[in-house]
Amino acid sequence: MCGRYTLTRHSLREVAEILEAELDPDLEAAYRPRYNVAPTNLCWLVVDEGGHRQIAAGRWGFPIPYGPRADDPVGMINARAETAADKPSFRDAFVRGRCGVIADGFFEWAGPKGRRQPIWFHPPSGELLVFAGLWREHADADTGEVERRFTILTTEANALVEPTHARMPAILPSQSLGPWLQPPPRGARKPELMRLSAGLRGLLRPADNSLLVATPVSNRVSNVRNDDPGCVEGERLLF
């Protein structure tokens, strides 16, 4: 599971340049660094729109389409990479709503009950990460406003993360981002779409063990109201 993450770069323009993506000036003006991104927050995605890679805004939490939780405002924050293409909730988005969720680290909690401590998993030199994600448009029941809502795909944990949690975000290497974002051909029929989905699933693997380091950080990050550089300051383990 991935329930909190970070994007601490000071400029969305810099993020767009690294990802070779177009950026609307209005989005650039709305950006701020985030040290404790939580579900329902408005976040930053990279998408393919008409053959052009673009930065887009999206709210974290994929709408639940049916059942007793259909009105849940949080939605589904994660989906299993191994099964998302086959699940009715995500099947269409896996074909037509793939995105990259822009980040530079994520949190998991370790230790015994009562002494749980957050661990920040992040690249040692501050590089960007792109999590594989799925999105679809959703209209607010009260206002009618339409926005992107997304979920983060997770895969089995690698050797670094596994002692803390069994799952981790599916992180896309730079060479996999283009194929992941590329829309299906127009007019593609079901057999072709199934082959494409099978190939895309092959991109969703545990990250190389050398990609990340694990930094124990302050328990301040456990409170969603805290969102400042202190959330990622290293601390000694409590257990």
N, C-alpha and C positions, 0 to 999 in steps of 0.2 A: 504494500500500500504506500502511496505517496500522498500525505495530507498537508504538508507545508513545504514551501521552497523559497528560493531567493532569486532576485535579479538585481544586483547591486551596482551595475554600470551606471555612470552618472549621465550618460547621454543616449537617448534612443537613436539618434543619428549615427552614433558610433556602432550600435548594435546592427542597424540596417546595413551599414557599410561592410561589416564583417560577414553578414549573411548575404550580401549582394542583392538586397531587396529594396524596392521602392518604399518611400515613406511619405505619408500625407503630413504637411506641416501642422495641421490641427492635432494629430496624434502626438507629434513630437512635443508640442506645447503642453500636452496633458500628462506627459511622462514624469515619473519620479522614481528614484531607486527604491527597491523593496527588500527588506531584510526578514520578512515574515509573511509571505503570501499565503492566504488561507482560502478555503472554499467560499464561494459567492463573490470573491473579489474580482474586479475588472483587471484583466491580465493581458499580456502581449503574445501574439501568435505570429507565425510566418505561414503564409498560404500562397497558393498559385491561383491567380485570377486571370483567366484568358491567356495563359502562357507567360504571365509576368509574375515574378516573385514579389510579394508585398508584405509589409508589416500590417497587422490588423489587431483590433481590440476584441477580446472575448471574455465572457464571464465564466468562472470556473464552476462547473456543475452541469453535466449533461441532463437535459430534461428526461424525466421518467414518463414514457409515452402512455402507459396504461397501468391498471391495478390500483390497489389501495394507497400506494405512495405517489400516485400521479400528480398530486398537488404539492408534493414536497418541494419547498423553495430551494433547497440545496442541490437536489438532483444527485446524479452519480458522478463522483469525482474521479474514480478510477475504473478501468475496464481491463480484463485479462487479455494480454496480447495473443495468447494461444487460442482463444475462443471468440473474440469480439466479432470476427468476420462472419460467424455463424449465428450469433445471437440476434433475435428480432429487434432488440432495442438499438443495436449498433450496426446492423448489416448494411443498411443504405449508406450510413456515414463512412463505413470502411471503404465503400466504393467511391463516393462522391464528396466526402467531407473530411479528408485527411488534412492534418495541419502539423506544424511543429510548435511546441510550447517552449518559449524562450526562457532560459534560466541560467544560473551559474552555481547552483547547489540545491540540495534538498535535505530535509531533516527526518530522522527516525529517533525513537526513544529507546534507551537501554537501561538495564539494571532492575533490581527487585522492586516490588510494589512499595510505594511510599518513598522510594529514593530514585525514581526514574529521572534520567538525565538525557537531554537532547544531544544527538550527535549530528554534526553538519558534514555531509558528504559533498565534496567540492573538488574541482581541479586544483592542483597545488599552485599553479601560477595565475589563477583567476580567469581562465579561458571560459568562453560561453559554452553552455550545453543546450541541446535541443532535444526535448522529450517528444516522442511520437504521441500525437493526439488525434482525437476525432471531434468534429463539431457539427452542429446543425443550427439553423435559425429557430428562434422561439419567440413568440409574441406574449408580452406581459398581459395577464388576464384583466388587470385593472386599467392600464394605460394604453394597451394596444401596441406599445413600442416593441419593435423587433430588434433582437440582438443575437450575436453568436453566443452559444453556450457550448462548452467543451469538456472533455474528459481526458485524463492522462492514461495512456496504456502502460501497464506494468508487466514485467517478466520475472523469471526466477532471479534471485539475488546472485551476484558474483561472490567470490571468496572474501572480498573486503566487507561487503554489506551483510552477508549471511549470518554472522554471529549476532547481529542486531535485529535483523528482520528477514523474513523469507522471500520478500518481494522487493523490487526496485523499479524506478521508471525505466522504460525502454528508451535508451539514449541513442540518437541517430548520429553516426559518424558523418563528417562533412560529405563524403562520397555517396552516402545513402539518402541525403536530404532531397536531392533532385528527384530521384525515382519515387520516393515516398510522397512528395507533393504533386507529382504529375497526374493530372486528371485522366480518366479513362478515355479512349478514343470515342468520338461521337458515333452513335449508332451501334456501339459494341453490344453483342448479344450475351446471353447468360453464360454459355460455355467459355467465352473469352474473358468475361468478368471474373469467373471462378478461377481461371488460370492466373489472371493478374493478381487476384487476392492471395492465391497460394504463394506466388513469388514475393509479394510484399511481406507476408508473414515471416519470410526468411530474413528480413531486415531487422526483426524485433528480437534481439538477443541480449543476454546480459553483457554489460559493458566490460571492456578489458580491465583486468584488476589494477593496471597501472594508471588508469585514467583519473581516478579519484584518490583523495586522502580523507581520513576520518578525523574530525576535530571535535572533541567534547566542548560544548558551549553552555552559556548561562541558561538556567531554567526560565529566564524571562520570556524566551520564545514560546513557552507553553501557553502564554496569554496572548490571544490574537490582538489585543490592544497595543501590545508592544511591537513596534516596527521601526527600529533604528539600528545604527551600527553596533550597539551593545549586544544585540541578539546573536551576533556571530563572533564575538570575542571569545577566544579560547579560555577554558577553565580546566582545572584538574578533575579527574573522574571522582565521583562520589561513592563508588563501590569497588 
